[in-house]
Amino acid sequence: MTSLDDLPLRDDLRGKSPYGAPQAPVPVALNVNENTHGIPEDVAHDIVASVATAILSLNRYPDREFTQLRTALADYLGHGLSAENIWAANGSNEVLQQILQAFAGSGRSLMGFVPTYSMYSLLAMGTGTRWIAAERDEDFELSPETAAAAVSREQPDVVFLCSPNNPTGTPLSLETITAVYDAAPGIVVVDEAYAEFAPVGTPSALTLLPGRERLIVSRTMSKAFAFAGARVGYLAADPAIADALRLVRLPYHLSALTQAAALGALRHSHEMLAVVGEIRVQKDRIVAHLSELGYKPYRSGSNFVLFGGVADTRALFQSLFERGILIRDIGIPGHMRVSAGTEAETSAFLDALAALTSKV
Ligand SMILES: *Cc1c(COP(=O)(O)O)cnc(C)c1O
């Protein structure tokens, strides 16, 4: 066995750390923003039936164009979209990676507004793209003026806007998105991984797509849709964007099993999304209780809450972990992030936090 230092690794990867949210078998895992409600059993059986049928044909490569899945995703999104507007991959992380492979890479740059989703800079690193970390306003908000000024100054080839932003939960206005689009010379991606959790009536960046051929809206089945383990992410954009991604994707990148499972789940989108309202209730409950306990929760349009006012984040992480509860230390001093769980999981977190807080 050798060590990484002894291998002829690319110079720009030396000394770097991989993505690493802790994975530990605890009773209450509220650290990676999953939908913690399981899939209804009757839905699971119907998905299995789809997968079983697909298995009979696994001797053949899958539909390289995943046409049925793209049609189902377009129907799910609405907004007048059709199959040609849709692209999908194994999680939206792979979709984002393909976007960088096609539109960024060596000699080009990607801009994001930090703190933001940690995978953006890692995807830049993996594709040899220069990462530009631009600043946010007070309380992690992002105004049209601040965002557009950074884009005008740096002229990035690609901009990733996370809406709402992970790990802060901050909603992003359509005004900020259009200001960035108007200032940007290249591709603008709005990552709407958490869109389904937004308050009812919140407009999606999907409404901005007509007439904006450099705009991409990224979505995932990993969060509200309760399908993280299946690895299905997708985007909506001008059909020419999909043509660009065909140049960089691996042939047959979406397995027949993935396509069948995703189609099965999309047949039951109402049942899959039935708990979203309940999760919003738990998120609001977390915000209210954190304030009562003297912490500073931030505005969240998502299923998670960032809160400040933590004296020692490592100690709080450890104390909760010892009680079987996992939340996230995202590296912002004095701040932690927690996902809304079921009512029981959320209560376990809030009760443990109240007990720990009164002790200090
Ligand atoms: C969780 C998350 C994703 C989803 O990644 P998948 O690869 O689809 O599981 C994408 N973007 C953000 C900001 C996320 O938090």
The ligand as a Gaussian input file, in Angstrom:
#p B3LYP/6-31G(d) Opt

LIG

0 1
 C      -28.181000      18.433000      -2.383000
 C      -27.858000      19.437000      -3.412000
 C      -27.807000      19.078000      -4.746000
 C      -28.221000      17.700000      -5.149000
 O      -27.261000      16.891000      -5.568000
 P      -27.661000      15.509000      -6.246000
 O      -26.406000      15.172000      -6.950000
 O      -28.805000      15.767000      -7.175000
 O      -28.023000      14.580000      -5.146000
 C      -27.526000      20.042000      -5.702000
 N      -27.317000      21.311000      -5.340000
 C      -27.390000      21.690000      -4.061000
 C      -27.205000      23.107000      -3.712000
 C      -27.646000      20.759000      -3.059000
 O      -27.709000      21.146000      -1.787000

